[in-house]
Amino acid sequence: MANNNPLLSVILLAYRQEAFVQEAVKGLFAQTYSPLEIILSDDSSPDGTFAIMAKLAEAYKGPHRVRLNQTRSNVGLCAHVNEASSLAQGALILTAAGDDISTPERVQKTFEAWEASNRTATSIWGEIIEIDEEGTILGGPARSEKAPFTHFPANPLEFVNRRNPKVFGASHAFSPRLMKEFGPLAPTAVMEDFTLGFRSSLIGALVRINEPIVKYRRHQNNLSGGTLSGCAVDNASFEAVTRLQRKECNQFRGLFSALLLDVQTAAERRLVSASAAQELRVALSRQLEYVETKERCLDASGFAALKLAYRIFRLGAGWKAAFVPNVPRLLPPAIHKRSVIFANKLRRLYEPASPSFKAGA
């Protein structure tokens, strides 16, 4: 039976996920919403990911429109989002990962959230249920809300300073307007959910669905998520932790640089006022200074590390998380292991569950 619903699109972004992609695709095929366009896109995986997607697409006989895409070479997440979303024709574009499983009502719930915003929302996401590699449930949603949806007004400064609200890419849907107004995502942006959420905070509205709509798979090859489980107890592991933190700093440097370009675009197109754009430039420059100072702190020792840690404290941006991993470097090698155990305790007490880039006054 025909309905008057608008066409929506979901892009499944896969890379080296042959062990999980079949469940991900079948989760999209089972969607209750119609009309729906499903784009199965692979970023030139070296394994059998694309072959599995192609086989499933060929065998599909259901009501949804299914399209298959593969990049010519491995381009990375943001460029992959750009290519796949450029193929989408829907009024909203939902993103899905090749290792996660969307609930059958995910697209329908997203459409209802969009309708509840009078179709003004440019970013919509929902709660998740965490599962492991075998599909065993690890944990449910972090909150329990009575209202079906939570609406967030556009507030880019709050988004930059506190990442509030926190848009979750695994269950995200966004308006094509975000690409039309700002252009493709910069390759350095790294985190497409952060970048698209920021764009929404500049020109639109954000809505969270207060119930799980995605089973989010935790495994050692997750593209996003925390990379550090604590300080190392030997020199080799400590150096590995330092390398991971340096990589994280490089990623966030690229992210904040990309957001500065979006602010410039918003100012040039008069999507924000000149004063608001200047406030955002200052806030993002502060975040960049924090990241660069933290990176320098990772390579420092002794009094130099203490000075940099104090600078991070003055910036008001997660100074404990930056300083605690360096505690062993400040102490004699003979008590390195014991100091690391103490640093681990400090980390558990003070370090946030995810990277915090809260800017101080």
N, C-alpha and C positions, 0 to 999 in steps of 0.2 A: 504493500500500500504506500503510495507516494506521500511525502510530507513536505513542509515548507522550510525545513531546516537548511541552513547554508552548508555548503561543502566545507569540511575541515580536512586538514592534512596532518599526517603523522610521519615523521622521518626517523627511520631506525638507522642509527649510526654505529657501524660495526667495524672492528679491527681485531684480528687475531682472537676470535671468540668462538671457534668452531665447537667447543664443548658446551656452549650455552645458547648459541644463536637460534637453534631450533625452537627452544621454549620461548625465547623473546618474540620470534615471528608469530608463533601460534597464539601468543597472548594478544597480538595486534589483530590477527585474523578473527579472534573471538569477540571483538568489540561490538557492543550493542548499538552504538550510534550509527546513524545513516543520514546523509551520504558521507562517505569517508574515503579519502585517498591515502593509500599506504605506500610510502617510498622506501624500499629496502636498499640501503646504500652502504657499500663497503669501501674502505680506504686502502685498497690494494693490499689486502692481507696476504702474507706469504703462506698461510695454511689453507684449510678447506672451507673457511667461512663463507666466501662468495658462492662456492659450488652448492653449499647447503641452502643458502638463500634462494639461489636460482631454481633449484629443484622444488622447493616449497612453493615458490611463485608460479612455476609451471603447472603444478598439481592443484593449485587453489581454484575452487569453483564457487566461492561464496559471493556475497553481495557487494563487497568492497572493491574499489578500483586499486589494483596493485601494479606498481611500477618498480623496475629494477635498475640500479645504477652502481657503477664502480668507477672510482677515480682512476685517472691514467697512471698516476704514481702516488706513493704515500705522501699526503700533503699535511697531515696533522689535524687536530680536532677543529680549530676555528675555520680553517680553509675548507674542511669537510662539511661543516655546518653551512658555510657560504654556498657551496656547490649544491648540496642537497636541498636547501631551502629555496634556492633559485628555481628549482624544478616544481616546487609546491604551488598549487593553485587555490588552496583553501583560504578561508577568511581568518583562520588561526592555524599556526604550525606547532604541533606537539613534537617534542624531541624524546626519543627513546634510545637506550643503549643496548648493544647486542648481548649483554650479559644480565640484563634485568628482565622482569616479567610485569607487564601492565595488567591490572585487573580488568575484567570484561567491561566494567562501567567507567573506566578511566576517561575516555573521550566524552561520554555522556555527562559525567560530573564536571568536566572542564567546560563544556558548553553551558551547563546550568550556572556555573560561576560567572561566566562571561555575560550571560543574560541578566544575572543579578546585578551586574555593574552597568546595566544599560548598554552593554557592548563597548564600554569605554576602557576596560582593562586591557593593558598591553602586555602584561606578564601575569600568568596564572600557574600556580603549582600546588601540589598536594602533599599530604603526609606520606610516609613510607613505612613498610615493614622490612626489616633487615633479615636476609637469609644468607646461609653459607653456600659453599660450592655444591653441596648435595641438595640444597633447597630447604634445609632445616631452618626453622624460624629462630632468629637470634634475639630479636627485640621488636616491640611495636612502636607506635608513634610516641614522641616525647611529651605530648600534651593531650589533654582531653577537653575539647571545647563544646559548649552547648550549641552555639551557632554553627550552621553548616559552612559558612564562609567568613573570613576576616578580610576586611577591605583596608588597604593602606593608601593614603593620599600621596601624591608625588612629593617627595622630599629628598632631593639628591644629596644634600649636605649630611643628613642623617644616615643615608645609605653609605656614603663614603666613610664617615667618621666611626660609625658603629656597626656597619653592615646590617642595618635594620630597615626593612625585613630581610631575612636571609633566604634568598631564592635558591631552590634546590633543583639542579639541572636534570636529575633523573626523572622528575615528574613535571617538568616545565612545559608550558605552552606560551607562545609569544605571537604578537601581531606582526604581520609582514611590514607594517608601517615602520618598525624599528630598523629594518634594512633600507626601506625607501628613504627615510629621513637622514640616516647617518651613513649609509653605504655598507659594504661588507665588513665583517669583523676583521680587525687587524690580526695578522698572524702572531704577533707578540702578546695578544690579549690572553692567551692560554685558557682562561676560564670563561667559557661562553655564557654560563649562567650569571656570573658576576657582571659581565659586560652588558648583556641584554637586560638584566635587572636594573643596572645603572641607567641605561637608556630609557627604560620605562619610568624610572623615578624623575627623569628630566621632562618627559613629554606626555606621560600617561598616568595610569593607576595600576596598582598591584593587588592581586587577590590570592589568598591562600585557602585551599580546600581543607577543611579540618577533619579529614578522614583519609586513611591510606588508599592510594590509588596505584601504587607501584610496589612490587617486591624488589628491593634493592640488594643486589648480591655483593657480599663482602668476600674478597679473595685477594691473594698476594699480588695480582696483576691489575688491581683497580687503578684507573687513570687518575682519579681524584681521591681525596681523603688524606688523613694524616700520614706522614712518612716516618715519624719518629716515635718510638715506643719508650724512650727514656735514654739516659746517658749510658755509655758503654762502660764495661768493667775491664777493658784492656785497651792498650794503645791503638791496635789495629781497628777495633770496632769504634773507638772514639773518633778516629780519623774518618771512618765511613759515615758516622753521624754528622760530622762537620761537613763532609761533601754533600750530604743530602740537604743540610740547612743552607749551604751556599747555592745549591740548585733552586731551592725554594725562594731564596732572595732574588735570584735572577728572574724567576717566573713572575714574582710580584713587581719587580722593576718594570718588566714588559707590560704587565697588566695596567699599572697606574699610568704609564706613558701612553697606552692606548686610550685610557679614559680621558686624559688631557686632550687628546685629539678630538674625542667626542664632544667635550666641552667647547672646544674651538668651533666645531661644526654647529653646535646648538646656538652659540653666540652669533655666528655669521648668518644663520638662517632665522635669527631672532626668535628662536624657540624658548630662550631664557633671556632675562634681562642682563645688561652689562654688569650690574652689581652682583647678581647671583653667579654669573660666570666667573667673576674675579674671586668671590668667596670659594668657589670650587677649585680654582687654580691653586689658591693658597693651601687648601686642605689636602689636595693631591700632592702638591710639592712637599708638604710635611710628611706625607706617607712615604714618598720616595726617599726623603732624607732619612727616615727611620730605617727603611730597608737597606740603604747604602751604609748607614752606621752599624747596623747589625752585622752586615757582611764583613766590615772592617774588624768588628769585635771578634768574629770567628777566627781571624788570623792573628789576633793580638795576644799578648800574654803580660802577666805582671801588672805594673802600674798603668801601662797603656790600655790594657783591657778594662781596668777599673775606670779610667777616664771615659772610655767609650760607653761603658755601661751606665755611667752617670749621665752622659749625654742622651742615651736612650731613655733614661728615667725622666730627664727634662722634657723630652719630646712627648712623654706620656703615652707611649705606644708599646704595650706589652714588654716592658723592660725586664720583667722576671723571666719570661720565656727566652729572651735573648741572652741574659746574663748567666742563668743557672747552668746551661751546658758548658760554659767556660770556666766554672769553678775549679775543675781539676787542673787547668792550665795555670792557675794562680798559686798553686801549691807545689812543694817539692815532689819530684818523681817518686820518692820512696813511699809516700803515702797516697799515691795516685788512686789506687783501687779503693781505699777506704773513703777518700774524698768523693769518689764517684757514687758510692752507696749513699753518702749524705746528700749529694746533688740530686740523686733519684728521689729521695724523700722530699726535697724542696720542690722538685718538679711536680710531684703528685699533689702537693699542697697548693701550688701557685699557678702552674701552667694551665691555660684554658684548653678545652677539649679540641678546639680547632684554632688556627692562627688568628690572633686578634690584632687589628690595626686601628684601635681606638685612638683618636687624636686628642691630646689634652688641650686645655685652654691656653 
